[in-house]
Amino acid sequence: MPAPKQPPTIREIARRAGVSHTTVSLALRNNPEIPAATRERIQNLADSMGYRSNMLVSALMTQVRLRQPRTTAEVIGFLTAGPASNDWKNHSASVGAYEGASIRARQLGMRLETFWLGPDGEKARETCRLLNVRAIWGNFIAPFPVPVYDHELDWDKLTCIAFGYAYPQHRLHRVIHHHFRGSFTAFDNLHRLGYSRIGLMLDHYENSRVHYSWLGGYLAAQTIFRGDALQPLLTADDDIARVREWLQQVRPDAVIGFGPKEIVTLNRAGYSVPGDIAFAALDVQQARLASLKQVSGIDQNHAAIGATAIDTLAAQLYHNERGMPRAPVLAMIEGFWVDGRTAPPKARELTMASQESSKL
């Protein structure tokens, strides 16, 4: 049996292309110092010859050529744009993603650093100048608490990945929680715990930020599990009269909502959780930030979101990819159900009584 053909070396590609091996090395890493036409020609030639890069070997050889390891870590920007520079710490998604991204960055020899784009991004131009001066090309854009994106970043010079739907007008690589699966899983587990009249109560603005995926997952679960078809409530949290009217009309025994705001709203409407009604949060981490303990619901796995963002950025930086990607990637990270005290198992006798009454 013949031995498998060995892939060509960079020097063999260079001889075939009629250029130096340094030019080939830079072209294969998409270095902008090499003209675009030359890069494309060399990349196509390398592909036809069966060349496959080894990122680890390339990184080690770079250290050898420099004769010493790099002493300063590559900085990755964590871009925020709340009303204050530390407002991101009030949002579970940003906190969890930052922690996961920081750990993964250190594992890859990089370091995460926060940069504030100003309220609603109004200091974007100033921040971009700072990023360029410091040669910080890779950036992880955190979700803005208010989605106003009128102030653009210097896209052509940066390598960016967005958390969620930040800057929705641009075709960016994105990493998000799988919101559809989140609400579907919440319904599934409430159904498993014995609840039959499961309602959805969301702030209309929050639901629109995730492109109505929470609503879609809820409606799909209603169909799959054949639960009572309750009309979901999409409203502002301060409309207590409408919330109370909805509760009286649909009579849910459990409610799915984003988190602490809905629990407070239910209490203001005169319903205790879980005494009068069970509750499942679509983000238990946000509930914990609000000092609500042992809330049942979905852990969105924000740390995995952050780690995935860093992996994607690292690959782009390695290939010197700047600006908008030709084929944006949307990576969805699944969360998982967390048992808590706000949705205890429903007593079996009550569940059976409910089923019997529904047959009458």
C-alpha positions as CSV (number, residue, x, y, z in Angstrom):
1,M,0.0,0.0,0.0
2,P,1.6,3.3,-1.1
3,A,2.4,5.8,1.6
4,P,0.0,8.8,1.8
5,K,1.2,11.8,-0.1
6,Q,2.8,14.4,2.1
7,P,1.4,18.0,1.8
8,P,3.7,20.5,0.2
9,T,5.9,22.8,2.3
10,I,5.8,26.6,2.0
11,R,9.2,26.5,0.2
12,E,7.8,24.2,-2.4
13,I,4.8,26.5,-2.9
14,A,7.2,29.4,-3.2
15,R,9.2,27.7,-5.9
16,R,6.1,26.9,-7.9
17,A,4.7,30.5,-7.5
18,G,8.1,32.1,-8.2
19,V,8.1,34.1,-5.0
20,S,10.0,34.0,-1.7
21,H,8.9,31.7,1.0
22,T,8.3,34.8,3.2
23,T,5.8,36.1,0.7
24,V,4.0,32.7,0.7
25,S,3.9,32.7,4.5
26,L,2.4,36.1,4.6
27,A,-0.1,35.5,1.8
28,L,-1.4,32.3,3.5
29,R,-2.0,34.4,6.6
30,N,-3.9,36.9,4.5
31,N,-1.4,39.7,5.5
32,P,-2.5,43.0,3.9
33,E,1.2,43.8,3.1
34,I,0.9,41.4,0.2
35,P,-1.2,42.7,-2.7
36,A,-4.7,41.2,-2.8
37,A,-4.2,39.6,-6.3
38,T,-0.9,38.0,-5.2
39,R,-2.5,36.7,-2.0
40,E,-5.4,35.1,-4.0
41,R,-3.1,33.5,-6.5
42,I,-0.8,32.0,-3.8
43,Q,-3.8,30.8,-1.8
44,N,-5.4,29.1,-4.8
45,L,-2.1,27.5,-5.7
46,A,-1.5,26.2,-2.2
47,D,-5.0,24.8,-2.1
48,S,-4.6,23.0,-5.4
49,M,-1.3,21.5,-4.2
50,G,-3.0,20.2,-1.0
51,Y,-1.4,22.5,1.5
52,R,-2.9,22.5,5.0
53,S,-1.7,25.0,7.6
54,N,-0.9,24.1,11.1
55,M,-1.7,27.0,13.3
56,L,0.2,25.7,16.4
57,V,3.4,25.0,14.4
58,S,3.1,28.4,12.7
59,A,2.8,30.1,16.1
60,L,5.8,28.2,17.5
61,M,8.0,29.0,14.5
62,T,7.1,32.7,14.9
63,Q,8.5,32.5,18.4
64,V,11.6,30.8,17.1
65,R,12.2,33.4,14.5
66,L,11.8,36.2,17.1
67,R,14.3,34.2,19.3
68,Q,12.1,35.0,22.3
69,P,8.5,34.5,23.3
70,R,6.2,37.5,23.2
71,T,6.2,39.1,26.6
72,T,2.9,41.1,26.2
73,A,-0.4,39.4,25.5
74,E,-2.5,40.3,22.5
75,V,-5.3,42.6,23.7
76,I,-8.9,41.9,22.7
77,G,-11.3,44.7,23.2
78,F,-14.6,44.2,25.0
79,L,-16.7,47.1,23.7
80,T,-19.6,48.4,25.8
81,A,-22.0,51.3,25.4
82,G,-24.3,51.7,28.4
83,P,-25.1,55.0,30.1
84,A,-22.0,54.7,32.2
85,S,-18.6,52.9,31.7
86,N,-19.4,50.2,34.2
87,D,-23.1,49.7,33.4
88,W,-22.4,46.4,31.6
89,K,-21.8,44.9,35.1
90,N,-25.6,45.2,35.7
91,H,-26.4,42.9,32.9
92,S,-26.0,39.2,33.3
93,A,-25.3,38.5,29.6
94,S,-22.4,41.0,29.5
95,V,-21.0,39.8,32.9
96,G,-21.1,36.1,32.0
97,A,-19.7,36.6,28.5
98,Y,-16.9,38.8,29.8
99,E,-15.9,36.1,32.3
100,G,-16.0,33.3,29.7
101,A,-14.1,35.4,27.2
102,S,-11.5,36.4,29.7
103,I,-10.7,32.8,30.6
104,R,-10.5,31.7,27.0
105,A,-8.4,34.7,26.1
106,R,-5.8,33.8,28.8
107,Q,-5.7,30.2,27.5
108,L,-4.8,31.5,24.1
109,G,-2.2,33.9,25.4
110,M,-4.4,37.0,25.0
111,R,-6.0,39.5,27.4
112,L,-9.4,41.0,27.5
113,E,-9.8,44.8,28.2
114,T,-12.9,46.8,28.4
115,F,-13.5,49.9,26.2
116,W,-16.5,52.2,26.6
117,L,-18.1,53.6,23.4
118,G,-20.0,56.2,25.4
119,P,-23.8,56.4,26.0
120,D,-25.4,54.6,23.0
121,G,-22.1,54.6,21.3
122,E,-21.6,58.3,20.9
123,K,-17.9,58.1,21.7
124,A,-17.3,55.4,19.0
125,R,-15.0,57.5,16.8
126,E,-12.8,58.5,19.8
127,T,-12.6,54.9,21.0
128,C,-11.7,53.6,17.5
129,R,-8.8,56.1,17.3
130,L,-7.5,54.7,20.6
131,L,-7.9,51.1,19.4
132,N,-5.9,52.0,16.2
133,V,-3.2,53.7,18.1
134,R,-2.8,50.7,20.4
135,A,-3.1,48.3,17.5
136,I,-6.0,46.5,19.1
137,W,-7.7,44.9,16.1
138,G,-9.8,42.1,17.6
139,N,-13.0,43.3,19.4
140,F,-16.0,41.6,21.1
141,I,-19.0,43.9,21.0
142,A,-21.2,43.5,24.1
143,P,-25.0,44.0,23.7
144,F,-26.1,47.6,24.3
145,P,-28.8,48.0,27.0
146,V,-30.6,50.4,24.5
147,P,-30.1,49.3,20.9
148,V,-29.1,52.6,19.4
149,Y,-26.3,52.1,16.8
150,D,-26.2,55.4,14.9
151,H,-22.5,55.9,15.7
152,E,-20.4,53.6,13.5
153,L,-17.2,51.8,14.3
154,D,-14.1,51.9,12.1
155,W,-15.2,48.6,10.5
156,D,-12.5,48.4,7.8
157,K,-9.7,48.5,10.3
158,L,-11.2,46.2,13.0
159,T,-11.9,42.5,13.4
160,C,-15.2,42.3,15.3
161,I,-17.7,39.7,16.6
162,A,-21.0,40.8,18.1
163,F,-22.8,39.3,21.1
164,G,-26.4,39.0,20.0
165,Y,-27.8,41.5,17.6
166,A,-25.5,44.5,18.3
167,Y,-25.3,46.6,15.1
168,P,-28.0,44.7,13.4
169,Q,-27.6,46.7,10.2
170,H,-24.2,45.1,9.6
171,R,-23.3,41.5,8.5
172,L,-21.1,40.6,11.4
173,H,-20.0,37.3,12.9
174,R,-22.3,36.8,15.9
175,V,-22.6,34.5,18.9
176,I,-25.9,34.4,20.8
177,H,-27.9,32.3,23.2
178,H,-30.4,30.0,21.4
179,H,-33.4,32.0,22.6
180,F,-35.9,29.8,20.7
181,R,-34.6,26.7,22.5
182,G,-34.6,28.6,25.8
183,S,-38.3,29.3,25.9
184,F,-39.1,25.9,24.4
185,T,-37.0,24.2,27.2
186,A,-38.7,26.3,29.9
187,F,-42.1,25.2,28.7
188,D,-41.0,21.6,28.4
189,N,-39.8,21.6,32.0
190,L,-42.8,23.3,33.4
191,H,-45.0,20.7,31.6
192,R,-42.8,18.0,33.1
193,L,-43.4,19.4,36.6
194,G,-47.1,19.1,36.1
195,Y,-48.2,22.6,35.0
196,S,-50.8,22.6,32.2
197,R,-51.7,26.3,31.8
198,I,-48.4,27.9,31.0
199,G,-48.3,31.5,30.1
200,L,-45.7,33.8,28.5
201,M,-45.2,37.3,29.9
202,L,-42.6,39.5,28.2
203,D,-41.7,43.1,27.8
204,H,-42.4,43.8,24.1
205,Y,-39.0,45.5,23.8
206,E,-37.1,42.5,25.2
207,N,-38.8,40.1,22.9
208,S,-38.1,42.3,19.8
209,R,-34.4,42.4,20.8
210,V,-34.1,38.7,20.2
211,H,-36.0,38.8,16.9
212,Y,-39.1,37.3,18.7
213,S,-37.3,34.0,19.2
214,W,-38.7,33.6,22.7
215,L,-42.2,34.0,21.4
216,G,-41.5,31.4,18.6
217,G,-40.2,28.8,21.0
218,Y,-43.1,29.3,23.3
219,L,-45.7,28.9,20.6
220,A,-43.9,25.8,19.2
221,A,-43.9,24.2,22.6
222,Q,-47.6,24.9,23.1
223,T,-48.2,22.9,19.9
224,I,-45.8,20.1,20.6
225,F,-46.9,19.5,24.2
226,R,-50.6,20.2,23.5
227,G,-50.8,22.6,26.4
228,D,-53.7,25.0,26.8
229,A,-53.4,27.6,24.1
230,L,-53.0,30.7,26.3
231,Q,-52.6,34.1,24.6
232,P,-49.1,35.4,25.4
233,L,-48.8,38.9,27.0
234,L,-46.3,41.3,25.4
235,T,-46.5,44.5,27.3
236,A,-44.5,47.1,29.3
237,D,-43.9,46.0,32.9
238,D,-45.4,49.1,34.3
239,D,-48.8,48.4,32.8
240,I,-50.1,46.6,35.9
241,A,-53.8,47.0,34.9
242,R,-53.2,45.1,31.7
243,V,-51.1,42.4,33.5
244,R,-53.8,41.9,36.1
245,E,-56.5,41.7,33.4
246,W,-54.4,39.1,31.4
247,L,-53.9,36.9,34.5
248,Q,-57.6,36.9,35.3
249,Q,-58.6,36.0,31.7
250,V,-56.1,33.3,30.9
251,R,-55.6,31.9,34.5
252,P,-52.1,30.5,34.1
253,D,-50.7,28.2,36.8
254,A,-47.2,29.0,35.6
255,V,-45.6,31.9,33.8
256,I,-42.5,32.2,31.7
257,G,-40.7,35.6,31.7
258,F,-37.3,37.1,31.3
259,G,-36.5,37.4,34.9
260,P,-36.7,39.6,38.0
261,K,-38.9,42.3,36.4
262,E,-41.7,39.9,35.7
263,I,-41.6,38.5,39.2
264,V,-41.9,42.0,40.6
265,T,-44.7,42.7,38.2
266,L,-46.6,39.6,39.3
267,N,-46.2,40.6,42.9
268,R,-47.5,44.1,42.2
269,A,-50.5,42.6,40.5
270,G,-51.3,40.7,43.7
271,Y,-49.8,37.3,42.9
272,S,-47.2,35.6,45.0
273,V,-44.5,33.4,43.5
274,P,-44.7,30.4,43.8
275,G,-47.6,30.5,46.2
276,D,-50.2,31.7,43.7
277,I,-48.4,31.1,40.5
278,A,-45.1,29.3,39.4
279,F,-42.5,31.2,37.5
280,A,-39.6,30.2,35.1
281,A,-37.0,32.8,34.1
282,L,-35.5,32.9,30.7
283,D,-32.3,34.2,32.3
284,V,-31.7,32.9,35.8
285,Q,-28.4,34.8,36.0
286,Q,-30.1,38.1,35.6
287,A,-32.4,37.1,38.5
288,R,-29.3,36.4,40.6
289,L,-27.8,39.7,39.8
290,A,-31.0,41.3,41.1
291,S,-30.5,39.3,44.4
292,L,-33.3,36.9,43.7
293,K,-32.1,33.4,44.8
294,Q,-33.0,30.0,43.5
295,V,-35.1,31.1,40.6
296,S,-36.2,28.3,38.3
297,G,-35.5,28.6,34.6
298,I,-32.9,28.8,31.9
299,D,-29.2,29.4,32.4
300,Q,-28.2,30.9,29.1
301,N,-24.6,29.7,29.4
302,H,-23.1,33.1,28.9
303,A,-19.5,31.9,29.7
304,A,-19.7,29.6,26.7
305,I,-20.9,32.5,24.5
306,G,-17.8,34.5,25.5
307,A,-15.4,31.6,25.0
308,T,-16.9,31.0,21.5
309,A,-16.5,34.6,20.6
310,I,-12.8,34.6,21.5
311,D,-12.2,31.4,19.5
312,T,-13.8,33.0,16.4
313,L,-11.8,36.2,16.9
314,A,-8.5,34.3,17.3
315,A,-9.1,32.5,14.0
316,Q,-9.8,35.8,12.2
317,L,-6.7,37.5,13.7
318,Y,-4.5,34.6,12.7
319,H,-5.6,35.1,9.1
320,N,-5.4,38.9,9.3
321,E,-9.1,39.2,8.4
322,R,-10.3,42.8,8.8
323,G,-13.7,44.5,8.1
324,M,-17.0,42.8,7.4
325,P,-16.8,39.0,6.7
326,R,-17.9,37.7,3.3
327,A,-20.0,35.0,4.9
328,P,-21.1,35.9,8.5
329,V,-21.4,33.1,11.0
330,L,-24.2,33.0,13.6
331,A,-23.2,30.7,16.4
332,M,-26.0,29.7,18.8
333,I,-25.1,28.5,22.2
334,E,-27.8,26.4,24.1
335,G,-28.6,27.0,27.7
336,F,-29.9,24.5,30.2
337,W,-32.7,24.2,32.7
338,V,-32.0,25.0,36.4
339,D,-34.3,23.7,39.1
340,G,-35.3,26.3,41.7
341,R,-37.9,27.3,44.2
342,T,-40.1,29.4,41.9
343,A,-41.5,26.4,40.0
344,P,-41.8,23.5,42.4
345,P,-43.3,20.2,41.2
346,K,-47.0,20.5,41.1
347,A,-48.8,18.2,43.6
348,R,-50.0,15.0,41.8
349,E,-53.5,15.1,43.1
350,L,-53.9,18.7,41.9
351,T,-52.6,17.8,38.5
352,M,-55.0,14.9,38.2
353,A,-57.9,17.0,39.3
354,S,-57.1,19.6,36.7
355,Q,-57.0,16.9,34.0
356,E,-60.3,15.5,35.1
357,S,-62.0,18.9,35.1
358,S,-60.7,19.5,31.5
359,K,-62.5,16.4,30.3
360,L,-65.9,17.6,31.6
